[in-house]
């Protein structure tokens, strides 16, 4: 049996935080290729093993199936002498590195997408009125990054361990949140806290994770207050709401905060 071609692809462009790895995974699996894809500080690395014709088809599908804002600027292909030891295709865990040489383009924050807006205002959806709703196509990126490459462990989302349901979404290739680094919900994600800028900055309202609230306790202004502003207002608070807790420590002017 002839040895199948085995190649390495180093890809540069706007390809982190935009659902690029899940798309690579889906294409490779659909063609029966083995190997892996991983984020690096310089972009994305892919290793592929399989018939040459299927590898060529992989290239074609990858270039034509990207959705905005993803962008490929360069693909460097090198042939590998050793066949892949993997029998399937996987998304490889990224190892942290201190090297900043040739760092890839840092992903921008993306305004809430239509699919998330629909879920946000669906009373039957488990993320109904959850102010930090995101997926692979939208949500905070630049504002939560602590180091590159873009992985949950290297962002201010790292303290928030995904619940069972979120983790199932994260691991399911058929889900819109497959390998979404900002995946969260009412049960496991960041919570919204509203504080007053008067009365010595005492707590004004501390909601449960923003599902429906009794009218007597509901704040008068809320980033998810109405559908007309849904595409803008929830996103305006992304930087503040995902900020590391170290940024939210008391200042002298807030000495009475309790």
C-alpha positions in Angstrom: 0.0 0.0 0.0 1.6 3.3 -1.1 2.3 5.9 1.6 -0.2 8.8 1.5 1.1 12.3 1.0 1.7 14.2 4.3 2.1 18.0 4.3 2.3 20.9 6.7 0.5 24.2 6.0 1.5 27.4 7.8 -1.3 29.9 7.2 -1.1 33.7 7.8 -4.0 36.2 7.8 -7.0 37.1 9.9 -7.7 33.6 11.0 -7.9 33.5 14.8 -11.1 34.2 16.7 -13.2 33.9 13.6 -14.2 30.2 13.6 -11.3 29.2 11.2 -10.2 26.1 13.0 -13.7 24.6 13.2 -14.1 25.2 9.5 -10.8 23.5 8.8 -11.9 20.6 10.9 -15.2 20.2 9.1 -13.6 20.3 5.7 -10.8 17.8 6.6 -13.2 15.4 8.2 -15.6 15.6 5.3 -12.8 14.5 2.9 -11.5 11.7 5.2 -8.1 13.4 5.8 -6.1 12.9 9.0 -3.9 15.3 10.9 -4.6 18.4 13.0 -5.0 22.1 13.1 -3.7 24.4 15.8 -3.3 28.1 16.6 0.1 29.6 16.9 1.4 33.1 17.6 2.1 33.4 13.9 -1.3 32.2 12.6 -2.6 28.6 12.1 -0.7 25.4 11.4 -2.3 22.4 9.7 -0.9 19.0 9.1 -2.7 16.8 6.6 -2.4 13.2 5.4 -4.4 11.6 2.6 -4.7 11.2 -1.1 -3.2 14.0 -3.1 -6.5 14.7 -4.9 -8.3 15.1 -1.5 -5.6 17.4 -0.2 -6.0 19.6 -3.3 -9.7 19.6 -2.8 -9.2 20.7 0.8 -7.3 23.7 -0.5 -10.1 24.7 -2.8 -12.8 24.3 -0.3 -10.9 26.2 2.4 -10.3 29.2 0.1 -13.9 29.4 -1.1 -15.8 28.7 2.2 -14.4 31.4 4.5 -16.9 33.9 5.9 -16.2 37.4 6.9 -14.2 38.7 8.6 -11.8 35.7 8.1 -9.1 36.3 5.6 -6.2 34.2 4.3 -3.1 36.2 3.2 -0.6 33.4 2.7 -0.3 29.6 2.7 3.1 28.0 3.0 3.1 24.3 2.1 5.9 22.0 3.0 6.1 18.3 2.4 6.7 16.0 5.4 8.7 12.8 5.1 7.1 11.0 8.0 3.4 9.9 7.7 1.0 11.2 10.2 0.5 9.0 13.3 -3.1 10.3 13.6 -5.9 8.2 12.2 -8.4 11.0 12.3 -8.4 14.8 12.2 -8.4 16.9 15.4 -8.2 20.4 16.7 -5.0 20.4 18.7 -4.6 22.1 22.1 -2.4 25.2 21.8 0.7 25.5 24.0 1.4 28.9 25.4 4.5 30.6 24.1 6.4 33.7 25.1 7.6 34.4 21.6 6.1 37.5 19.9 8.1 37.2 16.7 5.9 37.5 13.6 2.8 37.6 15.7 -0.4 37.0 13.8 -3.1 39.7 13.4 -4.9 40.1 16.7 -8.7 39.5 16.3 -11.1 42.4 16.7 -14.2 42.4 18.8 -17.2 41.5 16.7 -20.7 43.0 17.1 -23.4 40.5 18.0 -24.5 38.4 15.0 -28.2 37.9 13.9 -28.2 34.3 15.3 -27.3 35.5 18.7 -29.8 38.3 18.6 -32.5 35.8 17.9 -31.5 33.6 20.8 -31.1 36.7 23.1 -34.8 37.5 22.8 -36.3 34.0 22.6 -37.9 33.2 25.9 -37.5 29.5 25.2 -33.8 29.8 24.6 -31.5 29.0 27.5 -29.5 32.2 26.8 -32.7 34.4 26.9 -31.5 37.9 27.8 -28.0 36.7 28.7 -26.0 39.9 28.1 -22.7 38.1 27.3 -24.1 35.9 24.5 -21.5 35.0 21.8 -20.5 32.4 19.3 -17.7 31.8 16.8 -19.0 34.7 14.6 -19.3 37.4 17.3 -18.3 38.6 20.7 -15.2 40.0 22.4 -11.8 39.2 21.1 -9.2 42.0 21.3 -10.7 43.4 24.5 -10.3 40.2 26.5 -6.9 38.9 25.2 -4.1 38.6 27.7 -1.7 36.8 25.4 -1.6 35.1 22.0 -2.6 32.9 20.4 -6.3 33.4 20.9 -7.4 30.7 23.3 -9.8 30.8 26.2 -7.0 30.0 28.6 -5.1 33.1 27.5 -8.1 35.5 27.9 -10.1 37.0 30.8 -12.6 34.2 30.2 -10.2 31.7 31.7 -11.7 31.7 35.2 -15.1 30.8 33.8 -15.3 27.0 33.4 -18.0 25.9 30.9 -21.0 24.1 32.3 -21.9 20.6 31.0 -24.3 22.0 28.3 -21.9 24.7 27.1 -19.1 22.1 27.0 -21.3 19.8 24.8 -21.8 22.7 22.4 -18.1 23.4 22.4 -17.3 19.8 21.4 -20.0 19.3 18.9 -18.9 20.0 15.2 -22.6 20.6 14.2 -23.0 23.5 16.7 -22.4 27.1 15.9 -20.4 27.3 19.1 -18.0 24.5 18.2 -14.7 25.6 19.7 -16.0 29.0 20.6 -13.5 30.4 23.0 -16.0 32.8 24.6 -18.8 30.3 25.0 -20.8 30.9 28.2 -24.4 31.0 29.6 -26.4 32.1 32.7 -25.1 29.1 34.6 -21.3 29.3 34.0 -20.4 32.7 32.4 -19.8 36.2 33.6 -22.6 37.9 35.6 -23.9 41.5 35.2 -23.5 43.8 38.1 -25.0 47.3 38.1 -23.6 49.9 40.5 -24.6 53.4 41.3 -22.3 56.4 40.7 -23.9 58.1 43.7 -24.4 57.3 47.3 -20.7 56.3 47.8 -21.0 53.8 44.9 -23.1 51.3 46.9 -24.5 48.4 44.9 -27.5 49.6 43.0 -28.7 46.2 41.8 -27.2 42.8 41.6 -29.3 40.6 39.3 -29.2 36.9 38.9 -27.7 36.1 35.5 -30.2 38.3 33.8 -33.1 36.2 32.9 -36.6 37.8 33.3 -36.6 39.9 36.5 -39.6 41.2 38.6 -40.5 44.7 37.6 -39.9 46.0 41.1 -36.3 45.1 41.0 -35.4 45.6 37.4 -33.0 48.5 36.7 -34.3 51.4 34.6 -31.5 51.0 32.0 -30.2 47.7 30.8 -27.9 46.7 27.8 -30.5 44.2 26.7 -33.6 46.4 27.3 -35.2 46.3 23.9 -34.9 44.6 20.5 -34.4 47.8 18.7 -31.0 48.3 20.2 -30.0 44.7 20.5 -27.4 44.8 17.7 -25.5 47.6 19.4 -26.0 48.1 23.1 -25.1 44.6 24.5 -21.8 44.9 22.6 -20.9 48.3 24.0 -20.2 46.8 27.4 -18.1 43.9 26.3 -14.8 45.4 27.4 -16.0 46.4 30.8 -18.0 43.2 31.5 -15.2 40.8 30.5 -12.4 42.9 32.1 -10.2 41.0 34.6 -11.4 41.4 38.2 -8.1 43.2 39.0 -9.5 46.2 37.0 -12.6 46.3 39.2 -10.9 46.7 42.6 -11.9 49.5 45.0 -10.4 52.9 44.5 -10.2 55.5 47.3 -13.4 57.1 46.0 -15.2 53.7 46.3 -14.1 53.0 49.9 -17.7 52.5 51.0 -18.4 50.0 48.2 -20.0 46.9 49.8 
